[in-house]
Amino acid sequence: MESKFTKDQFLDSKQFEQEERYILEVLLEANKTYTMKEVKELLKKEKKRKVR
């Protein structure tokens, strides 16, 4: 079973660049936990999204 982390833990993580932490600030919900795999997938989808 994968470990789950809170939004704040991901935002404090040095594993992500500052730009990615800004994106996570918006995407992740405060009272929810996420796996590393889920968060990386969210970032990947967001980076592929076209800006209008």
Backbone as JSON Lines, residues from 0, in Angstrom:
{"i":0,"aa":"M","n":[0.84,-1.19,0.0],"ca":[0.0,0.0,0.0],"c":[0.88,1.25,0.0]}
{"i":1,"aa":"E","n":[0.53,2.19,-0.85],"ca":[1.31,3.43,-0.95],"c":[0.98,4.38,0.19]}
{"i":2,"aa":"S","n":[1.97,5.12,0.6],"ca":[1.77,6.13,1.64],"c":[0.96,7.28,1.07]}
{"i":3,"aa":"K","n":[0.17,7.89,1.93],"ca":[-0.63,9.06,1.53],"c":[-0.15,10.27,2.3]}
{"i":4,"aa":"F","n":[-0.22,11.42,1.64],"ca":[0.27,12.65,2.22],"c":[-0.77,13.76,2.07]}
{"i":5,"aa":"T","n":[-0.67,14.76,2.91],"ca":[-1.6,15.89,2.85],"c":[-1.1,16.94,1.86]}
{"i":6,"aa":"K","n":[-1.97,17.87,1.56],"ca":[-1.61,18.98,0.67],"c":[-0.39,19.72,1.21]}
{"i":7,"aa":"D","n":[-0.4,20.03,2.5],"ca":[0.71,20.77,3.1],"c":[2.03,20.0,3.0]}
{"i":8,"aa":"Q","n":[1.98,18.69,3.16],"ca":[3.2,17.9,3.04],"c":[3.76,17.97,1.62]}
{"i":9,"aa":"F","n":[2.88,17.93,0.63],"ca":[3.35,18.04,-0.76],"c":[3.91,19.43,-1.03]}
{"i":10,"aa":"L","n":[3.27,20.46,-0.48],"ca":[3.74,21.82,-0.71],"c":[5.1,22.08,-0.04]}
{"i":11,"aa":"D","n":[5.37,21.37,1.04],"ca":[6.66,21.52,1.74],"c":[7.74,20.62,1.14]}
{"i":12,"aa":"S","n":[7.36,19.71,0.28],"ca":[8.29,18.74,-0.28],"c":[9.3,19.39,-1.21]}
{"i":13,"aa":"K","n":[10.54,18.95,-1.09],"ca":[11.61,19.43,-1.97],"c":[11.65,18.6,-3.26]}
{"i":14,"aa":"Q","n":[10.77,17.62,-3.36],"ca":[10.74,16.75,-4.53],"c":[10.15,17.46,-5.75]}
{"i":15,"aa":"F","n":[9.42,18.53,-5.5],"ca":[8.78,19.27,-6.58],"c":[9.42,20.64,-6.74]}
{"i":16,"aa":"E","n":[9.47,21.11,-7.97],"ca":[9.98,22.45,-8.24],"c":[8.95,23.48,-7.77]}
{"i":17,"aa":"Q","n":[9.39,24.71,-7.61],"ca":[8.49,25.77,-7.14],"c":[7.26,25.9,-8.03]}
{"i":18,"aa":"E","n":[7.47,25.86,-9.33],"ca":[6.36,25.97,-10.29],"c":[5.32,24.86,-10.04]}
{"i":19,"aa":"E","n":[5.79,23.66,-9.79],"ca":[4.89,22.53,-9.54],"c":[4.14,22.71,-8.22]}
{"i":20,"aa":"R","n":[4.82,23.27,-7.23],"ca":[4.15,23.51,-5.94],"c":[3.05,24.56,-6.07]}
{"i":21,"aa":"Y","n":[3.25,25.55,-6.94],"ca":[2.2,26.53,-7.2],"c":[0.97,25.85,-7.8]}
{"i":22,"aa":"I","n":[1.2,24.94,-8.72],"ca":[0.09,24.19,-9.35],"c":[-0.61,23.33,-8.31]}
{"i":23,"aa":"L","n":[0.16,22.65,-7.47],"ca":[-0.43,21.79,-6.44],"c":[-1.25,22.59,-5.44]}
{"i":24,"aa":"E","n":[-0.82,23.8,-5.16],"ca":[-1.56,24.68,-4.24],"c":[-3.01,24.82,-4.69]}
{"i":25,"aa":"V","n":[-3.21,24.9,-6.0],"ca":[-4.55,25.08,-6.56],"c":[-5.29,23.74,-6.73]}
{"i":26,"aa":"L","n":[-4.58,22.72,-7.15],"ca":[-5.21,21.45,-7.48],"c":[-5.62,20.59,-6.28]}
{"i":27,"aa":"L","n":[-4.82,20.6,-5.23],"ca":[-5.07,19.71,-4.11],"c":[-6.05,20.31,-3.11]}
{"i":28,"aa":"E","n":[-6.87,19.45,-2.53],"ca":[-7.84,19.88,-1.52],"c":[-7.21,19.78,-0.13]}
{"i":29,"aa":"A","n":[-7.56,20.7,0.73],"ca":[-6.93,20.81,2.05],"c":[-7.14,19.59,2.95]}
{"i":30,"aa":"N","n":[-8.32,19.05,3.01],"ca":[-8.63,17.98,3.96],"c":[-8.61,16.6,3.34]}
{"i":31,"aa":"K","n":[-7.78,16.42,2.33],"ca":[-7.71,15.15,1.62],"c":[-6.26,14.67,1.59]}
{"i":32,"aa":"T","n":[-6.08,13.36,1.46],"ca":[-4.72,12.83,1.33],"c":[-4.55,12.22,-0.06]}
{"i":33,"aa":"Y","n":[-3.32,12.23,-0.53],"ca":[-3.01,11.78,-1.89],"c":[-1.75,10.91,-1.87]}
{"i":34,"aa":"T","n":[-1.66,10.0,-2.82],"ca":[-0.43,9.24,-3.0],"c":[0.48,10.03,-3.93]}
{"i":35,"aa":"M","n":[1.74,9.69,-3.92],"ca":[2.7,10.35,-4.81],"c":[2.29,10.12,-6.26]}
{"i":36,"aa":"K","n":[1.83,8.92,-6.56],"ca":[1.41,8.58,-7.93],"c":[0.25,9.47,-8.38]}
{"i":37,"aa":"E","n":[-0.74,9.67,-7.5],"ca":[-1.89,10.52,-7.84],"c":[-1.45,11.95,-8.14]}
{"i":38,"aa":"V","n":[-0.57,12.47,-7.31],"ca":[-0.13,13.86,-7.46],"c":[0.69,14.03,-8.74]}
{"i":39,"aa":"K","n":[1.57,13.08,-9.02],"ca":[2.36,13.18,-10.25],"c":[1.47,13.1,-11.48]}
{"i":40,"aa":"E","n":[0.43,12.3,-11.42],"ca":[-0.53,12.18,-12.53],"c":[-1.3,13.5,-12.71]}
{"i":41,"aa":"L","n":[-1.72,14.11,-11.61],"ca":[-2.41,15.4,-11.67],"c":[-1.52,16.46,-12.31]}
{"i":42,"aa":"L","n":[-0.26,16.5,-11.9],"ca":[0.68,17.47,-12.47],"c":[0.88,17.22,-13.96]}
{"i":43,"aa":"K","n":[1.02,15.97,-14.33],"ca":[1.23,15.61,-15.73],"c":[0.05,16.08,-16.59]}
{"i":44,"aa":"K","n":[-1.17,15.82,-16.12],"ca":[-2.37,16.24,-16.86],"c":[-2.44,17.76,-16.97]}
{"i":45,"aa":"E","n":[-2.13,18.42,-15.88],"ca":[-2.23,19.88,-15.85],"c":[-1.2,20.52,-16.79]}
{"i":46,"aa":"K","n":[-0.02,19.96,-16.85],"ca":[1.03,20.51,-17.71],"c":[0.7,20.3,-19.2]}
{"i":47,"aa":"K","n":[-0.07,19.27,-19.51],"ca":[-0.45,19.0,-20.91],"c":[-1.64,19.86,-21.36]}
{"i":48,"aa":"R","n":[-2.38,20.38,-20.38],"ca":[-3.59,21.15,-20.69],"c":[-3.25,22.4,-21.48]}
{"i":49,"aa":"K","n":[-4.09,22.71,-22.44],"ca":[-3.88,23.9,-23.26],"c":[-4.47,25.12,-22.57]}
{"i":50,"aa":"V","n":[-3.74,26.21,-22.63],"ca":[-4.19,27.46,-22.03],"c":[-5.04,28.19,-23.07]}
{"i":51,"aa":"R","n":[-6.16,28.72,-22.62],"ca":[-7.04,29.45,-23.54],"c":[-6.89,30.94,-23.37]}
